[in-house]
Amino acid sequence: MNQPNIRLPAVFGRSLIQAAAVHSLPIAETLKKFSYDFSTLTDNSTIELGALFDLADALVATAPFDTVLPFVKIISYEQIDELMTLMVTGKTMRSCLENIISLIGTAWAPGFTAQYHSTQQNDYLRCDNQSHLSARQLQFSVEFVFGTFLRVGPLLTGRENLVKEVHFTCSESNTQEYESIFQCPVLFNQTFNQLVLPTEIADKPLASYCPELETDALAALKRKISALAKSEGIITQVTQVLRQLDREENLNIDIVARTLNLSVRSLQRKLKEADITFSAVRIAFLIEQSKSLLVQTELTMDMIAERLQFSDRAAFSRAFKRITGVSPSQYRLGA
């Protein structure tokens, strides 16, 4: 099966270039090395995910540091300010993150998600990866999430030095730089990519909670994602529509085709050209949805199967294992 051509809003590429300029890096020389024309990036355009990774690597290679964290700390969201609004107007830090991930996380980086986990001892901001990202691309994505938390976390909680420990799954690399940025111990070769945080941080009510702004930002960002989807591969377009539909709606091909302004026959033809069926895209989407239900709730397998419109628990379990390689119970236990 062909992988979807994942694209991001061009603002991410432009903002990365701007952040490099603030650090006085030789941007013009770096951009000349690319066949990709970054000067064509506009507010309504997109950039290939791979091109963004390559750009980040090239800019870091000219910098006096080895991570993208210094970029993330100053990166601008001016042209997609709804994203920053969602980061600060939710009821809790957990709900802020869930808002963002529900709309853009798996749409723009399928299989890569960020979630809060809580125990009696600590809270954790954990990045879970079931994607086809390379090791370097995964590290870039993790650093982007962690760097954003360093930027927003203290503002939301009024507490400095929130991070108690940083865990990376990669091999040890420039520990001194990481510890200088995070101001805490950084451990490598760990089971998860995660920030270890004070307990109850994730669910502490935020003083900046504003349901009206939160609702407006969600709606505006959903519209932007729909517009950007027009320039992306059909698999990504269908997945994004499925994500936007209300849970009460049937996730059927008629509704998806109508949302994409296509006839059912045209949508089926486009999916066939991508070597996939609508049913396969829908099942893959539902399995991604089920992962958060398995980790974040105590719903039984029967309840999850019913919520996601599988015929029964056995059908859900078979589909989950076929796609992930493990059973839902094993996934829940491992998480």
MARROVEX-780468 format. One record per residue: x, y, z of N, C-alpha, C, O in turn. Coordinates in steps of 0.2 Angstrom, whole numbers. Layout:
NODE    npx    npy    npz   capx   capy   capz    cpx    cpy    cpz    opx    opy    opz
NODE      X      Y      Z      X      Y      Z      X      Y      Z      X      Y      Z
...
//
This chain:
NODE    npx    npy    npz   capx   capy   capz    cpx    cpy    cpz    opx    opy    opz
NODE      4     -6      0      0      0      0      4      6      0      9      7      4
NODE      3     11     -4      7     17     -4      5     21      2      0     22      4
NODE     11     24      4     10     29     10      7     36      8      9     38      3
NODE      3     39     12      1     46     10      6     51     10     11     50     13
NODE      5     55      5     10     61      4      9     66     10      5     71      8
NODE     12     65     16     10     70     21     13     77     20     19     77     18
NODE      9     82     21     11     89     20      9     93     26      4     91     30
NODE     13     98     28     12    102     34     10    109     31     12    111     25
NODE      7    113     35      6    120     33     13    124     32     17    122     36
NODE     13    127     27     19    131     25     22    135     31     28    136     31
NODE     18    137     35     20    142     41     25    138     45     30    142     48
NODE     25    132     45     30    128     49     37    129     46     42    130     50
NODE     38    128     39     44    129     36     46    137     37     52    138     38
NODE     42    141     35     44    148     36     46    150     43     51    154     44
NODE     42    148     48     44    150     55     51    147     57     54    150     60
NODE     52    141     54     59    138     55     64    142     52     70    143     56
NODE     63    144     46     68    149     43     69    155     47     75    158     48
NODE     63    158     49     64    164     53     68    163     60     72    167     62
NODE     66    157     63     70    156     69     77    155     68     81    157     72
NODE     79    152     62     86    152     61     89    159     60     95    160     61
NODE     85    163     57     88    170     56     89    174     62     94    177     63
NODE     85    172     67     86    176     74     93    173     77     96    177     80
NODE     95    167     75    101    164     78    107    166     73    112    164     74
NODE    106    171     68    111    173     64    114    168     60    120    168     59
NODE    110    163     57    113    157     53    113    159     46    109    163     44
NODE    118    156     42    118    158     35    112    155     31    113    150     27
NODE    106    158     31    100    155     28    101    154     21    100    149     18
NODE    103    160     18    103    160     10    108    154      7    106    151      3
NODE    113    154     11    118    148      8    115    141      9    116    137      5
NODE    111    140     15    108    134     16    103    132     11    102    127      9
NODE     98    137     10     93    136      5     95    135     -2     91    131     -6
NODE    101    138     -4    103    136    -11    105    129    -12    105    127    -18
NODE    106    125     -7    108    118     -7    102    114     -9    102    108    -10
NODE     96    117     -8     90    113     -9     87    114    -16     87    119    -19
NODE     84    108    -19     80    109    -25     73    112    -24     70    114    -28
NODE     71    111    -18     65    113    -16     65    121    -15     69    123    -12
NODE     60    124    -18     60    131    -18     56    134    -12     50    134    -12
NODE     59    136     -7     56    138     -1     53    145     -1     49    147      3
NODE     55    148     -7     52    155     -8     45    155    -10     42    160    -10
NODE     43    149    -12     36    149    -14     31    147     -9     25    147    -10
NODE     33    147     -3     29    145      3     24    151      4     27    157      6
NODE     18    150      4     13    156      6      8    153     11      9    148     14
NODE      4    158     14      0    156     19     -5    150     18     -6    146     22
NODE     -7    149     11    -11    144     10     -8    138      7    -11    134      4
NODE     -1    138      7      2    132      4      4    127      9      4    129     15
NODE      7    122      7      9    116     11     16    115     10     19    116      4
NODE     20    111     14     27    109     13     27    101     15     24     99     20
NODE     30     98     11     31     90     12     35     89     19     39     93     20
NODE     32     84     22     35     83     29     43     81     28     47     84     32
NODE     44     78     23     51     76     22     56     82     21     61     82     23
NODE     53     87     17     57     93     16     58     97     22     63    100     23
NODE     53     97     26     54    101     33     59     98     37     63    101     40
NODE     59     91     37     64     87     41     71     89     38     76     91     42
NODE     72     89     31     78     90     28     80     98     30     86     99     31
NODE     76    102     29     77    109     31     80    110     38     85    113     39
NODE     76    107     43     79    107     50     86    104     51     90    108     54
NODE     87     99     48     94     96     48     99    101     45    104    101     48
NODE     97    103     39    102    108     36    104    114     40    109    116     41
NODE     98    117     43     99    123     47    103    121     54    107    125     56
NODE    102    116     57    105    114     63    113    112     61    117    114     66
NODE    114    110     55    121    108     53    125    115     53    131    114     54
NODE    122    121     52    126    127     52    126    131     59    128    136     59
NODE    122    128     64    121    131     70    127    129     75    130    123     74
NODE    128    133     81    132    131     86    129    126     91    131    125     96
NODE    123    123     89    120    118     93    118    112     89    118    112     83
NODE    116    106     92    115    100     89    107     98     89    106     93     86
NODE    103    102     92     96    100     92     92    106     89     94    111     88
NODE     85    104     88     81    110     85     77    114     91     74    118     90
NODE     79    112     97     76    115    103     77    123    103     72    126    105
NODE     83    125    101     83    133    101     79    136     96     77    142     97
NODE     77    132     91     72    135     86     65    135     89     62    140     88
NODE     63    129     92     57    129     94     55    134     99     49    136    100
NODE     60    136    103     59    140    109     57    147    106     54    151    110
NODE     59    149    100     57    156     98     53    155     91     51    161     88
NODE     51    149     89     47    149     83     40    153     83     37    153     88
NODE     38    155     77     32    159     77     27    155     74     27    152     70
NODE     21    156     78     14    153     75     10    159     72      4    158     72
NODE     13    164     70      9    170     68      3    169     63     -3    171     64
NODE      5    165     58      0    163     53     -5    157     55     -9    156     51
NODE     -4    154     60     -8    149     62     -9    150     70     -8    145     74
NODE    -11    156     72    -11    157     79    -17    153     83    -17    153     89
NODE    -21    150     79    -26    146     82    -23    140     86    -25    138     91
NODE    -17    138     84    -13    133     87    -11    135     94    -12    131     99
NODE     -8    141     94     -6    144    101    -12    145    105    -12    144    111
NODE    -18    147    102    -24    148    106    -26    142    110    -28    142    115
NODE    -26    136    106    -28    130    108    -23    127    114    -25    124    118
NODE    -17    130    114    -12    128    119    -13    131    126    -11    128    131
NODE    -17    136    126    -18    140    132    -25    141    134    -26    143    140
NODE    -30    139    130    -37    141    132    -41    135    135    -47    136    136
NODE    -38    129    135    -42    123    137    -42    123    145    -40    127    148
NODE    -46    118    147    -48    118    154    -42    116    158    -41    118    164
NODE    -38    111    155    -32    109    158    -26    108    153    -28    108    147
NODE    -20    107    155    -15    105    150    -17     99    146    -15     99    140
NODE    -20     94    150    -22     88    146    -27     90    140    -26     87    135
NODE    -32     93    142    -37     95    137    -34     99    131    -36     98    126
NODE    -30    104    133    -26    108    128    -23    103    123    -24    104    117
NODE    -19     99    125    -15     94    121    -20     89    117    -19     88    111
NODE    -25     87    120    -30     83    117    -33     86    111    -35     83    106
NODE    -35     93    112    -38     97    107    -33     97    101    -36     96     95
NODE    -27     98    102    -22     99     96    -21     92     93    -22     92     87
NODE    -20     87     97    -19     80     94    -25     78     90    -24     75     85
NODE    -31     79     93    -37     77     89    -38     79     82    -41     76     78
NODE    -35     85     81    -36     89     75    -30     88     70    -31     87     64
NODE    -24     88     73    -18     89     68    -13     83     69     -9     82     65
NODE    -13     80     75     -8     76     77     -7     70     72     -1     70     69
NODE    -12     66     71    -11     60     66    -13     62     59    -11     58     55
NODE    -15     68     58    -16     71     51    -10     73     48     -9     71     42
NODE     -6     76     52      1     79     49      7     74     51     12     76     48
NODE      6     70     55     11     65     56      8     58     59      9     57     65
NODE      5     55     54      2     49     56      6     44     60     12     42     58
NODE      3     41     66      6     37     70     10     40     75     13     36     80
NODE     11     46     75     15     50     80     10     54     84      7     58     82
NODE     10     52     91      5     56     95      9     58    102     14     55    103
NODE      6     63    105      8     65    111      3     65    116     -3     68    115
NODE      4     62    122     -1     62    127      1     63    134      7     61    135
NODE     -3     65    139     -1     65    146     -3     58    149     -8     56    148
NODE      1     56    153      0     50    157      1     52    165      5     56    166
NODE     -3     49    169     -2     51    176     -2     45    181     -5     40    180
NODE      3     45    186      3     40    191      3     44    198      2     50    198
NODE      3     40    203      3     43    210     10     47    211     10     52    215
NODE     15     45    207     22     49    209     23     54    204     26     60    206
NODE     21     54    197     23     59    192     17     59    187     13     55    186
NODE     17     65    183     14     65    177     19     65    172     25     66    173
NODE     17     62    166     22     62    160     19     65    154     13     63    152
NODE     23     68    150     21     70    143     25     65    139     31     66    138
NODE     21     61    136     25     55    132     23     56    125     17     57    123
NODE     28     54    121     27     54    113     27     47    111     32     43    113
NODE     22     45    108     21     38    106     22     37     98     19     42     95
NODE     26     33     96     27     32     89     25     26     86     28     21     88
NODE     21     26     81     19     20     78     19     21     70     16     19     66
NODE     24     26     69     24     29     62     30     26     58     33     21     60
NODE     31     28     52     37     26     48     42     32     48     46     32     43
NODE     42     36     53     48     41     54     54     37     55     55     32     58
NODE     59     40     52     66     38     53     68     40     60     65     44     63
NODE     74     37     62     76     39     69     77     46     70     75     49     75
NODE     80     50     65     82     57     65     75     61     65     74     66     69
NODE     70     59     61     64     62     60     60     62     67     57     66     69
NODE     60     56     70     57     55     76     60     59     81     56     62     85
NODE     67     60     82     70     64     87     68     71     86     66     75     90
NODE     67     73     79     65     80     78     58     81     80     57     87     83
NODE     54     77     79     47     77     81     46     78     89     42     82     92
NODE     50     73     92     50     73    100     53     80    102     50     83    107
NODE     58     82     99     61     89    102     56     94    101     56     99    105
NODE     52     94     95     47     99     94     42     99     99     40    105    102
NODE     39     94    101     34     93    106     37     95    113     34     99    117
NODE     43     93    115     46     95    121     48    102    122     47    105    127
NODE     50    105    116     52    112    116     46    116    117     46    121    120
NODE     41    114    114     34    118    114     32    118    122     29    123    124
NODE     33    112    125     31    112    132     35    117    136     33    120    141
NODE     42    117    135     46    121    139     44    129    138     45    133    142
NODE     41    130    132     39    137    131     32    139    134     32    144    136
NODE     28    134    134     21    135    136     20    133    143     16    137    147
NODE     23    128    145     21    125    152     22    130    158     17    131    162
NODE     28    133    158     29    138    164     24    144    164     22    146    169
NODE     22    146    158     17    151    157     10    149    160      7    153    163
NODE      8    143    158      1    141    160      1    139    168     -4    140    171
NODE      6    137    170      6    135    177      9    140    182      8    139    188
NODE     13    145    180     16    149    184     22    146    188     24    149    193
NODE     25    141    185     30    137    189     36    136    184     35    134    178
NODE     42    138    186     48    137    182     50    130    184     49    127    189
NODE     55    128    179     58    121    181     53    115    182     54    112    187
NODE     48    115    178     43    110    178     46    103    177     44     98    180
NODE     51    102    172     53     96    170     58     93    175     63     96    177
NODE     56     87    178     60     84    183     66     79    180     71     79    182
NODE     64     76    174     68     72    170     66     71    163     60     72    162
NODE     71     70    158     69     69    151     72     62    149     77     60    151
NODE     67     59    146     69     52    144     69     52    136     64     54    133
NODE     74     49    133     74     48    126     75     41    124     79     38    128
NODE     72     38    119     73     31    117     80     31    113     82     25    112
NODE     82     36    110     88     36    106     95     35    110     95     35    116
NODE    100     34    107    107     33    110    109     40    112    107     45    110
NODE    114     40    117    116     46    120    119     50    115    123     48    111
NODE    117     57    115    119     62    111    119     69    114    114     71    115
NODE    125     72    114    126     78    117    122     80    123    117     84    124
NODE    123     76    128    120     76    135    120     83    138    115     86    140
NODE    126     86    137    127     93    140    122     98    137    120    102    141
NODE    121     98    131    117    103    127    110    102    130    106    106    131
NODE    107     95    130    101     94    132    100     96    139     94     99    141
NODE    104     95    144    103     96    151    104    104    152    101    106    156
NODE    108    107    148    108    114    148    101    118    146     99    123    149
NODE     98    115    141     91    117    139     86    115    144     82    120    146
NODE     85    109    146     80    107    150     81    108    158     76    108    162
NODE     87    109    160     89    111    167     87    105    171     85    106    177
NODE     88     99    169     87     93    173     91     87    170     94     88    165
NODE     91     81    174     94     76    171     91     73    164     85     73    164
NODE     95     71    159     92     69    153     95     61    152    101     60    152
NODE     91     57    151     92     50    151     91     47    144     86     49    141
NODE     95     43    141     95     40    135     94     32    135     94     29    140
NODE     92     29    129     91     22    129     85     20    133     85     15    136
NODE     80     24    134     74     23    138     68     20    135     69     20    128
NODE     64     17    138     58     14    135     53     19    131     51     17    126
NODE     53     25    134     48     30    131     52     37    130     57     38    133
NODE     50     40    125     52     47    124     47     51    129     41     52    127
NODE     49     54    134     44     57    139     48     63    143     54     62    145
NODE     43     67    145     45     72    151     42     70    157     36     68    157
NODE     46     69    162     44     67    169     42     74    173     46     78    173
NODE     36     75    175     33     81    177     30     80    184     29     74    186
NODE     29     85    188     26     85    195     19     82    194     16     83    189
NODE     17     78    199     11     75    199      5     80    199      6     85    202
NODE      0     79    195     -6     83    195     -6     89    190    -10     93    190
NODE      0     90    187      1     95    183     -4     95    177     -7    100    175
NODE     -4     89    174     -8     88    168    -16     90    169    -19     93    164
NODE    -18     89    175    -25     90    176    -27     96    180    -33     97    183
NODE    -22    100    182    -23    106    186    -27    111    182    -25    113    176
NODE    -32    114    184    -36    119    181    -32    125    179    -28    128    183
NODE    -33    127    173    -29    133    170    -33    140    171    -39    140    170
NODE    -29    145    173    -32    151    174    -34    154    168    -39    158    167
NODE    -31    152    162    -32    155    156    -38    152    152    -39    153    146
NODE    -41    147    155    -47    143    152    -52    148    149    -55    152    153
NODE    -54    147    143    -59    152    140    -62    148    135    -60    147    129
NODE    -68    145    137    -72    140    132    -74    143    125    -74    140    120
NODE    -75    150    126    -77    153    119    -71    154    114    -72    152    109
NODE    -65    156    117    -60    156    113    -57    149    110    -55    148    105
NODE    -58    144    115    -56    137    113    -60    135    108    -58    132    103
NODE    -67    136    108    -72    133    103    -70    137     96    -70    134     91
NODE    -69    143     96    -68    147     90    -61    145     87    -61    144     81
NODE    -56    144     91    -50    141     88    -50    134     85    -47    133     80
NODE    -54    130     89    -55    123     86    -59    124     79    -57    120     74
NODE    -64    128     79    -67    128     72    -63    131     67    -63    129     61
NODE    -59    136     68    -55    140     63    -49    135     61    -48    135     55
NODE    -46    131     66    -41    127     64    -44    121     60    -41    119     55
NODE    -50    119     61    -53    113     57    -54    116     50    -53    112     45
NODE    -56    122     49    -57    125     42    -50    125     39    -50    123     33
NODE    -45    127     42    -39    127     39    -36    121     37    -33    120     31
NODE    -37    116     41    -35    109     39    -39    106     33    -36    103     29
NODE    -46    108     33    -50    106     27    -47    109     21    -47    106     16
NODE    -45    115     21    -43    119     15    -36    116     13    -35    115      7
NODE    -32    114     18    -25    112     16    -26    105     13    -21    102      9
NODE    -31    101     16    -31     94     13    -32     94      6    -31     88      3
NODE    -35     99      3    -36     99     -5    -29     98     -8    -30     95    -14
NODE    -24    100     -5    -17     99     -9    -14     93     -7     -8     92     -9
NODE    -17     88     -3    -13     82      0    -16     76     -4    -21     76     -7
NODE    -13     70     -3    -15     64     -5    -22     62     -3    -24     64      2
NODE    -25     58     -7    -32     56     -6    -33     52      1    -38     53      4
NODE    -28     48      3    -28     44      9    -28     49     15    -32     48     20
NODE    -24     54     15    -24     59     20    -30     63     20    -33     65     26
NODE    -33     65     14    -39     69     14    -45     65     17    -49     68     21
NODE    -45     58     16    -51     54     18    -50     54     26    -55     54     30
NODE    -44     53     28    -42     52     35    -44     58     39    -47     58     45
NODE    -43     64     36    -44     70     39    -52     71     40    -54     74     45
NODE    -56     69     35    -63     70     35    -66     66     40    -70     68     44
NODE    -63     59     41    -66     55     46    -64     58     53    -69     57     57
NODE    -59     61     54    -57     64     60    -62     70     62    -63     71     68
NODE    -64     73     57    -68     79     58    -75     78     59    -79     82     62
NODE    -78     72     57    -85     70     58    -86     69     65    -82     66     69
NODE    -92     70     67    -94     69     74    -94     62     76    -96     58     71
NODE    -93     60     82    -93     53     84   -100     50     82   -101     44     81
NODE   -106     54     82   -112     51     81   -114     49     74   -118     45     73
NODE   -110     52     70   -111     51     63   -108     44     60   -103     42     63
NODE   -111     41     56   -108     35     53   -102     37     48   -103     41     44
NODE    -97     34     49    -91     35     45    -91     32     39    -88     27     38
NODE    -96     34     34    -97     30     28    -95     34     22    -93     40     23
NODE    -94     30     17    -91     33     11    -95     39      8    -92     43      5
NODE   -102     38      9   -106     44      6   -105     50      9   -104     55      5
NODE   -104     50     16   -103     57     19    -96     59     18    -95     65     16
NODE    -91     55     17    -84     57     16    -84     60      9    -81     65      8
NODE    -87     56      4    -87     59     -3    -90     66     -4    -87     70     -7
NODE    -96     66      0    -99     73     -1    -95     78      3    -95     84      0
NODE    -92     77      8    -87     82     11    -82     84      7    -80     90      7
NODE    -79     79      3    -73     81     -2    -76     83     -8    -72     84    -13
NODE    -82     85     -9    -85     87    -15    -84     82    -21    -82     84    -27
NODE    -84     76    -20    -83     70    -25    -89     66    -25    -93     65    -20
NODE    -90     62    -30    -95     57    -31    -92     51    -27    -86     50    -27
NODE    -96     46    -25    -93     40    -22    -89     37    -27    -84     34    -25
NODE    -91     36    -33    -87     33    -39    -80     36    -39    -75     33    -40
NODE    -80     43    -39    -74     46    -40    -69     45    -34    -63     44    -35
NODE    -72     45    -28    -68     44    -23    -65     37    -23    -59     36    -21
NODE    -69     32    -25    -67     25    -25    -61     24    -30    -57     21    -29
NODE    -62     28    -36    -57     28    -41    -50     30    -39    -45     28    -40
NODE    -51     36    -35    -45     39    -32    -41     35    -27    -35     34    -27
NODE    -45     31    -23    -42     27    -18    -39     21    -22    -34     18    -19
NODE    -42     18    -27    -40     13    -30    -33     14    -33    -28     10    -34
NODE    -32     20    -36    -26     23    -39    -21     23    -33    -15     22    -35
NODE    -23     24    -27    -18     24    -21    -17     17    -19    -14     16    -13
NODE    -20     12    -22    -19      5    -20    -22      4    -13    -19      0     -9
NODE    -28      6    -12    -31      5     -5    -39      6     -6    -41      9    -11
NODE    -43      3     -2    -50      4     -2    -52      9      4    -48     10      9
NODE    -58     11      3    -61     16      8    -61     12     15    -60     15     20
NODE    -63      6     15    -64      2     21    -57      1     24    -57      1     31
NODE    -52      0     21    -45      0     24    -43      6     27    -40      6     33
NODE    -45     12     24    -43     18     27    -47     19     33    -44     22     38
NODE    -53     18     33    -58     18     39    -56     14     45    -55     16     50
NODE    -54      8     43    -52      3     48    -45      6     52    -44      6     58
NODE    -40      8     47    -34     11     50    -35     17     55    -32     18     60
NODE    -40     21     53    -42     27     57    -45     25     63    -43     27     68
NODE    -49     20     63    -53     18     69    -48     14     74    -48     15     80
NODE    -43     11     71    -38      8     76    -33     13     79    -32     13     85
NODE    -32     19     75    -28     24     79    -32     27     84    -30     29     89
NODE    -39     28     83    -43     31     88    -44     26     94    -44     28    100
NODE    -43     20     93    -44     15     99    -38     15    103    -39     13    109
NODE    -32     17    101    -26     17    105    -27     22    111    -25     20    116
NODE    -30     28    110    -31     32    115    -36     30    120    -35     31    126
NODE    -41     26    118    -46     23    122    -43     18    126    -45     17    132
NODE    -39     14    123    -36      9    127    -31     11    133    -31      8    138
NODE    -28     17    131    -23     19    136    -26     24    141    -25     24    147
NODE    -31     28    139    -33     34    143    -40     32    147    -42     36    151
NODE    -43     27    145    -50     25    148    -49     18    151    -45     14    150
NODE    -55     16    155    -55      9    157    -61      6    154    -64      1    156
NODE    -63      8    148    -68      5    144    -66     -2    142    -60     -4    141
NODE    -71     -7    143    -69    -14    141    -68    -14    133    -70    -10    129
NODE    -66    -20    131    -65    -21    124    -72    -21    120    -72    -18    115
NODE    -77    -24    123    -83    -24    120    -86    -17    119    -89    -15    114
NODE    -85    -12    124    -87     -5    124    -83     -1    119    -86      3    115
NODE    -77     -3    118    -73      1    113    -75     -1    106    -75      3    102
NODE    -76     -8    105    -78    -11     99    -85     -8     97    -86     -6     91
NODE    -89     -7    102    -96     -4    100    -95      3     98    -98      6     94
NODE    -91      7    102    -90     14    101    -87     16     94    -89     20     91
NODE    -83     11     92    -80     12     85    -83      9     80    -81      8     74
NODE    -89      6     81    -94      3     76    -91     -3     73    -93     -4     67
NODE    -87     -7     77    -85    -14     74    -91    -18     76    -95    -17     80
NODE    -92    -24     72    -97    -28     73    -97    -31     80   -103    -32     83
NODE    -91    -33     82    -91    -36     89    -83    -35     91    -79    -33     88
NODE    -82    -38     97    -76    -37    100    -70    -41     96    -65    -39     95
NODE    -73    -47     94    -68    -51     90    -66    -48     83    -60    -48     82
NODE    -70    -44     80    -69    -41     74    -64    -35     75    -59    -34     72
NODE    -65    -32     81    -60    -26     83    -53    -29     85    -48    -26     82
NODE    -53    -34     88    -47    -37     90    -43    -40     84    -37    -39     84
NODE    -46    -43     79    -43    -45     73    -40    -39     69    -34    -40     67
NODE    -44    -34     69    -41    -28     65    -36    -25     68    -31    -23     65
NODE    -36    -24     75    -31    -21     79    -24    -25     78    -19    -22     77
NODE    -25    -32     79    -18    -36     78    -16    -36     71     -9    -36     70
NODE    -20    -36     66    -18    -36     59    -14    -29     58     -9    -30     54
NODE    -16    -24     61    -13    -17     59     -7    -16     64     -2    -13     61
NODE     -7    -18     70     -2    -16     75      3    -21     76      9    -20     79
NODE      1    -28     75      5    -33     77      4    -36     84      7    -41     85
NODE      0    -33     88     -2    -35     95     -9    -35     96    -13    -31     92
NODE    -11    -38    101    -19    -38    102    -20    -31    106    -16    -28    109
NODE    -26    -29    107    -28    -23    111    -26    -24    118    -24    -20    121
NODE    -27    -30    121    -25    -31    128    -18    -31    129    -16    -28    134
NODE    -14    -33    124     -6    -32    125     -4    -25    124      0    -23    128
NODE     -8    -22    120     -6    -14    119     -8    -11    125     -4     -7    127
NODE    -13    -12    128    -15     -9    134    -11    -10    140     -9     -6    144
NODE     -9    -16    140     -4    -19    146      3    -15    145      6    -13    150
NODE      5    -15    139     12    -12    137     12     -4    138     17     -2    141
NODE      6     -1    137      6      6    138      5      8    145      5     13    147
//
